[in-house]
Every structure is written in structure tokens, then in C-alpha cells.
Amino acid sequence: MNRFQYTNTNKRYYTLDYFYKQKFHSKVFKISLNAGFTCPNIDGTVGTGGCIYCSNLGSGEFAGNQNLSLIEQFEEIKQKMEQKWSNGKYIGYFQAHTNTYAPLPTLKEKYETILSLDNVIGLSIATRPDAITEECMDYLEELSKKTYLTVELGLQTIHEQTSKFINRCHTLECFETCVKELRKRNINIVVHIINGLPYETKEMMLETTNYLNQFDIQGIKIHMLHILKHTKLGILYQQNPFPILTREQYVDIVCDQLERLRPDIVIHRITGDPDASELIEPIWLCKKLCVLNEIDKELTRRDTYQGAYYQKKEN
């Protein structure tokens, strides 16, 4: 018997689709956009070369075509969505690179261009915790009063040694400060983490998710590390291969993470969508539906669900 409260399907975790249907009473689609931003970890502000796993598209492999305007990108992807589902509502997802890393007038123009389109009910903005100025936060606070706004923060890991290895170039303290400042302004937060980072143990990955329980975050994206061609990580892996999680190991870790996460945190993503033509490892990631099904089966086998082992610490 499924005892998880935030579901109307066989899922044993708080899915984004369920959240959207409860909040908006409609099917909601995220339209991934490439607004042509760069990153402070690329241009030399805090680092160069970017995170070692990041492609030259800045994790925007499935975002819109940068050679098109934002409206053209949006309409192109929207038309594909409408072939499967009609009468949906839309969230503009600024995905590629660091989407608060520009002068405020530029940000306003890009965000509000998308918000002006029909049936757009909100924005989701992917960024880094070291790339949101106070001026930008104040603007986002005003924006959040007018539309449904989410800021997606890349954390990836809480472990400093790993963070240095992957060239994140920001501290855990920076992340904590950013979360607190955003929540002071009542802005929704989704945190990205990565399983399978080089030399991290299962215990280390669980520590990252356990750590997030203490913060007032609204969602999480759990990724499996993609090793892509033409990246620093790809070169390092081909020169000196390190252990890669098997699908079975990944499923086991994700289920353990879900059991320990607060039940009110929405699961926005639970595996990855690599570009198969650029993927070196793990090849099993190409079968996304299989991974999702295996997670469902393992939770059912355990007769468990998100938050089953979450223990709130008393103050």
C-alpha cells in the first residue's frame, strides 16, 4: 500500500507533475531556453573553463537554439509540446549557463519577454549561488509577487574536496547565504545535486541530501553524472578512468536519498537526459524510462517512500 501523501499515481515520491496539477489545475510544461548568457566560472570572474563536466552549451543541450530569438525558441518548443498535449500552461525555463549573470536591465528584458507570452504562468531560472546580486534578488522578489517564480541553484555536492576537483569555484557558505537571502524574499528554490561524482562514496552522496533537509527549499533535482565528449571530465576519464555507478547502484542510492529527504520537497528530476551522441559514460543513462521504472520498482520492493526515514531534529 502506498502511504505517500503527495501523489495520485503509483509514484512514491513528490513528483513535479503532481505539484503542478495541484497548484495550477492543469498540465504544465517547462520550455527550456538559451538566453545567451555566460558564467562567472568561464569568463575569469571566479574561475576559467567552467565545471569540468559542463559542455560548451552550459548544461543546455536540450534548451532552445541560441541562434533564434527567445520568442522563436519558445514557440518552436511549444509547438512540439502541443502535438502531444493541448491546452497546457507554460513555464519559461532559462536553462543554459548562468541565468542571473548579466546587468539587471538585460535580465528584465529577457525574463519579461517570456512572461508576456500567452499561457506563460511563470519562470524557472537556473543559476549559481555566487551569481545573484542583491539588486537582482530585490527584482526577483518583485517578480515573484506577479508570477510563479523558481530559482534553481547548482550545488552538486557539499564536499569541498569534490567541489574543488570539479572546479565549482564557490563555497558551501556562499550557497547557504544565497538560500537564506532568497527565502527572506519568499522566492522558491530548487537545488541541483549530482550522484556519481568522481571518488564520492554512497555515504557522501547521502550526506549531501541529508544536509539539504535543514534548509527551506521547495524542490530538488537529482542528476547522475554525465561524462561527455569534448569536456575536461571526458578527457580526464579517458586518460585515467574512475569508477562509474552502475544503474543498480544509482537506483539504490536514489531510493536511499528519497527515504531520507523531507516529504514536502518536490522531486523535479530523478535522473538525467544526456545527449547520446556526446555521451561517454554511463551508457545506461540513455534508457531514462528504464531508470525511472527501476526506481519505482525498488521503492515498491522496499515498501517505502519519500521521507520514510526522515527524522526532524528537535531544536
Residue pairs with C-beta under 8 A, 6 or more apart in sequence:
2 10
2 12
2 305
3 305
4 11
4 12
4 13
4 14
4 263
4 305
4 306
4 307
5 263
6 13
6 14
6 15
6 18
6 19
6 263
6 264
6 306
7 13
7 14
7 15
7 18
8 18
8 21
9 15
9 18
10 296
10 300
11 18
11 296
12 258
12 296
12 299
12 300
12 304
12 305
12 306
13 258
13 267
13 270
13 299
13 305
13 306
14 263
14 264
14 265
14 266
14 267
14 306
15 266
15 267
16 219
16 266
16 267
16 268
16 269
17 27
19 266
20 26
20 27
20 28
21 27
21 28
23 148
24 89
24 121
26 87
26 88
26 89
27 85
27 87
27 88
27 89
28 88
28 89
28 90
28 91
28 121
29 78
29 81
29 85
29 88
29 89
29 90
29 91
30 90
30 91
30 92
30 93
30 124
31 64
31 73
31 74
31 77
31 78
31 81
31 90
31 91
31 92
31 93
32 60
32 62
32 63
32 64
32 77
32 93
32 95
33 63
33 64
33 70
33 73
33 74
33 92
33 93
33 94
33 95
33 96
33 114
34 57
34 60
34 63
34 64
34 65
34 66
34 73
34 95
34 96
34 97
35 70
35 94
35 96
35 99
35 110
36 66
37 58
37 94
37 96
37 97
37 98
37 99
37 101
37 102
38 58
38 97
38 98
38 101
39 50
39 58
39 97
39 98
39 101
39 128
39 131
40 46
40 47
40 98
40 101
40 128
40 130
40 131
40 169
41 47
41 48
41 49
41 50
41 51
41 98
41 128
41 167
41 168
41 169
42 48
42 49
42 50
42 58
42 97
46 130
46 169
46 170
47 167
47 169
49 167
49 232
50 58
50 167
51 156
51 166
51 167
51 168
52 165
52 166
52 167
52 231
52 232
52 233
52 236
53 166
53 194
53 225
53 226
53 227
53 228
53 231
53 232
53 233
54 231
55 61
55 228
55 230
55 231
55 278
56 230
57 63
57 96
58 96
58 97
58 98
59 95
59 96
59 97
59 126
60 95
60 96
60 97
61 273
61 274
61 275
61 278
62 95
62 273
62 275
63 73
63 93
63 95
63 96
64 70
64 72
64 73
64 74
64 76
64 77
65 72
65 73
65 76
66 96
68 76
70 110
70 113
70 114
71 113
71 114
71 117
74 90
74 92
74 114
74 117
78 90
81 88
82 88
88 119
89 119
89 120
89 121
90 117
90 119
90 120
90 121
91 120
91 121
91 122
91 123
91 124
91 148
91 150
92 111
92 114
92 115
92 117
92 120
92 122
92 123
92 124
93 123
93 124
93 126
94 110
94 111
94 123
94 124
94 125
94 126
95 126
96 126
98 126
98 127
98 128
98 131
99 125
99 126
99 127
100 107
100 125
100 127
100 131
100 132
100 133
100 136
100 151
101 127
101 128
101 131
102 110
104 133
104 135
104 136
104 139
107 136
107 139
108 139
111 123
111 125
111 143
114 120
114 123
115 123
115 146
115 147
120 147
121 147
121 148
122 147
122 148
122 149
122 150
123 143
123 147
123 148
123 149
123 150
124 149
124 150
124 151
124 152
124 190
125 140
125 149
125 150
125 151
125 152
126 152
126 154
126 192
127 151
127 152
127 153
127 154
128 153
128 154
128 170
129 153
129 154
129 155
129 170
129 174
129 175
129 177
129 178
129 179
130 169
130 170
130 174
130 178
132 140
132 151
132 178
132 181
132 182
134 181
137 181
137 182
137 185
137 187
138 185
140 149
140 151
140 182
140 185
140 187
141 185
141 186
141 187
143 149
144 185
144 186
144 187
144 188
148 188
149 187
149 188
150 187
150 188
150 189
150 190
150 218
150 219
151 182
151 187
151 188
151 189
151 190
152 189
152 190
152 191
152 192
152 221
153 175
153 178
153 179
153 189
153 190
153 191
153 192
154 168
154 192
155 175
155 191
155 192
155 193
155 208
155 212
156 162
156 163
156 166
156 168
156 192
156 193
156 194
156 197
157 163
157 166
157 193
157 194
157 197
157 200
157 204
157 208
158 172
158 207
158 208
158 211
159 200
159 204
159 207
159 208
160 171
160 172
162 197
162 198
162 199
162 200
162 204
163 170
163 172
165 197
165 198
165 199
166 197
166 198
166 233
167 232
176 215
179 189
179 215
179 216
179 217
182 189
183 189
183 215
183 216
188 218
188 219
189 215
189 216
189 217
189 218
189 219
190 217
190 218
190 219
190 220
190 221
190 266
190 268
191 212
191 215
191 217
191 219
191 220
191 221
192 220
192 221
192 223
193 205
193 208
193 209
193 212
193 220
193 221
193 222
193 223
194 223
194 224
194 225
195 205
195 222
195 223
195 224
195 225
195 245
195 250
195 253
195 254
195 257
196 205
196 224
196 225
196 244
196 245
196 250
196 282
197 225
198 225
198 233
198 242
199 242
202 249
202 252
202 253
202 256
205 253
205 257
206 253
206 256
206 257
206 260
209 220
209 222
209 257
209 260
209 261
210 260
212 220
212 261
212 265
213 260
213 261
213 262
213 265
213 310
217 265
218 265
218 266
219 265
219 266
219 267
219 268
220 261
220 265
220 266
220 267
220 268
221 268
221 269
222 254
222 257
222 267
222 269
222 270
222 271
223 269
223 271
223 272
224 245
224 250
224 271
224 272
224 282
224 285
225 244
225 245
226 272
226 274
226 279
226 285
227 233
227 234
227 237
227 244
227 279
227 280
227 281
227 282
228 234
228 274
228 275
228 278
228 279
228 280
229 278
229 279
229 280
230 278
234 280
237 280
237 281
238 280
244 281
244 282
245 253
245 282
246 282
246 284
247 282
247 284
247 290
247 291
247 294
248 294
250 271
250 291
251 291
251 294
251 295
251 298
252 298
254 270
254 271
254 295
255 295
255 298
255 299
255 302
255 304
258 267
258 299
258 305
258 306
258 307
259 302
259 304
259 305
259 306
259 307
259 308
259 309
259 310
260 307
260 309
260 310
261 306
261 307
261 310
262 307
262 310
262 312
263 305
263 306
263 307
263 310
264 307
265 306
267 306
270 292
270 295
271 285
271 288
271 291
271 292
271 295
272 285
272 288
273 288
274 285
274 286
276 286
279 285
279 286
284 290
284 291
285 291
299 305
